[in-house]
């Protein structure tokens, strides 16, 4: 059956997409909370992060439950961060945007199965980037299951986009090395520390695997531009750029363990570019770059076709 034969009302497609995205946004919240803590994302089931009580199904409806409970846990009345409802809404918005993209770009003669495959692939990418953005914003690290796993999925699904797996592989390699060589290896040789994390290089690699070298280039440069604007905004509003609180807490735990003679903790500190507090000065400020790379990759996914048609150097 083709899309033109399916004759499904657009409001139904959009409503389903939004609800579907909100549901998966709820799962993304689980990933954001548990992955940095080395917890399983499957077991145990949803539970209160404050007292550990299981969350009933009727209190786990995306967005709605948070609003009805006024941002409080039913079990212990502790405040529940608005981040949970925000991520769920972002999941719904991204699913809706991906559905609109499929409706706009997939020919009506294409089969429903093909359109569904395009939607699932792009939606999976969006959810992975959503999780990565929030994890990096809080902990300044990007999990390999998202960056490397996303790269492999991008190569495996290349036939669903205007690229080949060879083009995706070349884009992934270009994206990784253009960050790793000058900004990780070169910067460290000059200043004694990496200018960017290896996770950032893997994230640009992911963009290249999905969208070839133009996607990797856009992710890097658009991400850098948006990060610069965000840094300027923080300086104007707060007067400084601070590390995420979780980074400071993790470093303190490692330092205490190392001081107590824990050799493993000492090795972790020796290998961690965030092991020491940042030096004074704007050039040493630490701003998570991953969220801006994720944002730029999503922007390319949604608007890349238009950009390639209208920006000469991105035609490749």
Secondary structure, DSSP 8 states (H G I E B T S, - for coil): -BHHHH---HHHHHHHHHHHHHHHHHHHHHHHHHGGGT--SSSS-SB-TTT--B--GGG-STTHHHHHTTTB-TTT--B--THHHHHHHHHHHHHHHHHHHHHHHS-TTSBHHHHHHHHHHHHHHHHHHHHHHHHHHHHS---HHHHHHHHHHHHHTGGGTTS-HHHHHHHHHHHHHHHIIIIIIIHHHHHSS-SS-HHHHHHHHHHHHHHHHHHHHHHHHHHHHHHHHHHHHHHHHHSS----HHHHHHHHHHHHHHHTT-HHHHHHHHH-TTSS---SSGGG-----HHHHHHHHHHHHHHHHHHHHH-GGG--
